[in-house]
Each structure stands twice: as C-alpha cells, then as structure tokens.
Amino acid sequence: MKIYKFAPAWATISITLLLSSPTYTQKLSDPEVANVAVVANQIDIAYAKIAKEKSKNADILQFAQTMENDHKAVIDQAVALVKKLNVMPSHSDMSKKLLADAEETKKMLNGKSGDDFNKAYIDNEVSYHKVVIDAVQNKLIPDAENPELKNLLEQVLTTLKTHLEHAEMVQKSLHS
C-alpha cells in the first residue's frame, strides 16, 4: 500500500484500498471508465471551489483556479467524446466510492481555516493527484476499450502529472 508524504492518511488508505479491492479489480466498461474520469474531475473542481472561498493565499488561489479551469476542460472533452460515441456514462462502485470519500474530504476542508486550511488543501491535492494518476494509469487506461477514450485518458494523465508537480511545489513552500 502506498502512503504519500503529507497525505491525510485516512483518505489515502481509503482510496488505495478502493483501487486494490476485489470489487475494483473487475474490469470497468467504457461507460463506467468515462464516468469515473468525469467524477474524479468534478471532485477536484469541488475542492478548488472550497479553496477559492476559504483561502487568501495567492499560490493556493492560483492553483485552485488552475484546477477548476483544467478539470472543467477535461469534463468538456469527455462529454463531447461520449456524445460522439453515443455512450451514456454509467456509475460504478468505484465512482460511488470516490464521491462518498470526497464528501468526507470536503467536510474536513470546510472545518479548517487560515494556514491550516491552506496546508490541508494542498496536502489533499498532492495525495488526490497521486491516487488519481495511479488509477488512470493502472485501471482506467487498461480497462478502456475504445481507442478515443484511451487516448483522452492518456492526454489527461499528462495534465494530472503537471498538476501534481505544481501542487508539490506549492506544498513545499507552505511546509517550509
């Protein structure tokens, strides 16, 4: 099991267990893969909105705006692709678990303020991006059958890795 530095242990453990449990080792259909991708992006947009409401830190605000813009663009691409392919995204146990875990994280973030909030937000972003990168690389791309969906996920993976680098840079500045 991977535990990431600065990660809220309960969140990382929960998502890591999610991805390694027998329920989630079963192959996802393309509609389920598409839905997990959209849900993961919606979750990070929700975290960004909380940051924009609660933080006064310029680095956090800039990062949150980037997350909101980039993840909305990914959702728009995914929606356009599923319309083109005439596929209806479908919830899976994985997407339902991601949504449930996100509610807990949002409660945690909303319970913090000031520097404690900024650190909790960016720590969560680092942890979340590491877990989502792992899921995209090791679950969603391998499970995707449609070449266009697979290609979109590979493009998203590059963006997620850039987000992680940015988050780690902000995290380092807040924890130094």
C-alpha positions in Angstrom: 0.0 0.0 0.0 1.3 3.4 -0.9 1.2 6.2 1.7 2.1 9.6 0.4 4.0 12.2 2.4 1.7 14.8 3.9 -1.3 12.9 2.7 -4.3 12.7 5.0 -3.8 9.0 6.0 -7.4 8.1 6.0 -8.0 9.5 2.5 -5.0 7.8 1.0 -5.7 4.5 2.7 -9.4 4.6 1.7 -8.7 5.3 -2.0 -5.8 2.8 -2.1 -8.0 0.1 -0.6 -10.7 1.1 -3.1 -8.3 0.5 -6.0 -7.0 -2.8 -4.8 -10.2 -4.4 -3.5 -11.7 -7.3 -5.5 -14.7 -5.2 -6.4 -12.4 -2.7 -8.3 -10.1 -5.2 -9.9 -13.0 -6.2 -12.1 -12.9 -4.7 -15.5 -14.9 -1.4 -16.0 -16.9 -0.9 -19.1 -16.2 2.2 -21.2 -19.3 4.0 -19.9 -18.0 3.3 -16.3 -14.5 4.4 -17.2 -15.9 7.6 -18.7 -18.0 8.2 -15.6 -15.0 7.6 -13.2 -13.0 10.1 -15.2 -15.7 12.7 -15.0 -16.4 12.2 -11.3 -12.7 12.5 -10.5 -12.6 15.8 -12.3 -15.8 17.0 -10.7 -14.4 16.2 -7.2 -11.3 18.3 -7.8 -13.4 21.2 -9.1 -15.4 21.0 -5.8 -12.2 21.1 -3.8 -11.0 24.1 -5.8 -14.2 26.0 -5.2 -13.8 25.4 -1.4 -10.2 26.8 -1.7 -11.4 29.8 -3.6 -13.9 30.6 -0.9 -11.7 29.9 2.1 -8.1 30.9 1.2 -6.4 34.2 1.0 -3.1 32.7 -0.1 -2.2 33.8 -3.7 -0.5 30.4 -4.5 -3.5 28.5 -3.3 -5.9 30.7 -5.2 -3.9 30.4 -8.4 -3.6 26.6 -8.0 -7.4 26.3 -7.3 -8.2 28.4 -10.4 -6.0 26.2 -12.5 -7.7 23.1 -11.1 -11.1 24.5 -11.8 -10.2 25.5 -15.4 -8.3 22.4 -16.4 -10.7 19.9 -14.9 -13.6 21.6 -16.4 -11.9 21.4 -19.8 -11.3 17.7 -19.3 -15.0 17.2 -18.4 -16.0 19.1 -21.5 -13.7 16.8 -23.7 -15.1 13.7 -22.0 -18.7 14.9 -22.5 -18.0 15.7 -26.2 -16.5 12.2 -26.7 -19.3 10.3 -25.1 -21.8 12.3 -27.2 -19.8 11.5 -30.3 -19.6 7.8 -29.4 -23.3 7.8 -28.3 -22.3 6.4 -24.9 -24.1 7.1 -21.7 -21.7 7.3 -18.8 -22.6 4.8 -16.1 -21.9 4.8 -12.3 -19.8 2.1 -10.9 -18.9 1.1 -7.3 -15.7 2.9 -8.0 -17.3 6.2 -8.9 -19.7 5.9 -6.0 -16.8 5.3 -3.5 -14.9 8.3 -4.9 -18.0 10.5 -4.4 -18.5 9.3 -0.8 -14.8 9.8 0.1 -15.0 13.3 -1.5 -17.8 14.2 0.9 -15.6 13.4 3.9 -12.7 15.4 2.4 -15.0 18.4 1.8 -16.1 18.2 5.4 -12.5 18.1 6.6 -11.5 21.0 4.4 -14.6 23.1 5.4 -13.6 22.6 9.1 -10.3 24.3 8.6 -9.2 27.9 8.2 -6.2 30.1 7.5 -2.8 28.3 7.2 -4.3 25.1 8.5 -6.8 25.1 5.6 -4.1 26.0 3.0 -1.9 23.1 4.1 -4.8 20.7 4.3 -6.0 21.7 0.8 -2.6 21.4 -0.9 -1.8 18.2 1.0 -5.0 16.7 -0.2 -4.3 17.9 -3.8 -0.9 16.2 -3.7 -2.5 13.0 -2.3 -5.5 13.1 -4.6 -3.5 13.6 -7.8 -1.1 10.8 -6.9 -4.0 8.4 -6.4 -5.9 9.6 -9.5 -2.7 9.3 -11.6 -2.3 5.7 -10.3 -6.0 4.9 -11.1 -5.8 6.4 -14.6 -2.5 4.6 -15.4 -3.3 1.3 -13.8 -7.1 1.0 -14.0 -8.9 3.4 -16.4 -6.5 3.2 -19.4 -6.1 -0.6 -19.2 -9.8 -1.1 -18.9 -10.8 1.4 -21.7 -11.5 -0.4 -24.9 -12.4 2.5 -27.2 -9.2 4.0 -28.7 -10.5 7.5 -28.5 -11.4 7.1 -24.8 -8.0 5.6 -24.1 -6.3 8.5 -26.0 -8.2 11.1 -24.0 -7.2 9.4 -20.7 -3.6 9.4 -21.8 -3.8 13.1 -22.5 -5.4 13.7 -19.1 -2.6 11.7 -17.5 -0.1 14.2 -18.8 -2.2 17.1 -17.3 -2.6 15.3 -14.0 1.2 14.8 -13.7 1.7 18.6 -14.4 -0.9 19.3 -11.7 0.9 17.1 -9.2 4.2 18.9 -9.9 2.5 22.2 -9.3 0.8 21.0 -6.1 4.1 19.6 -4.8 5.8 22.9 -5.4 3.1 24.8 -3.5 3.1 22.2 -0.8 6.9 22.6 -0.3 6.5 26.4 0.0 3.7 26.0 2.6 5.5 23.4 4.7 8.9 25.2 4.7 
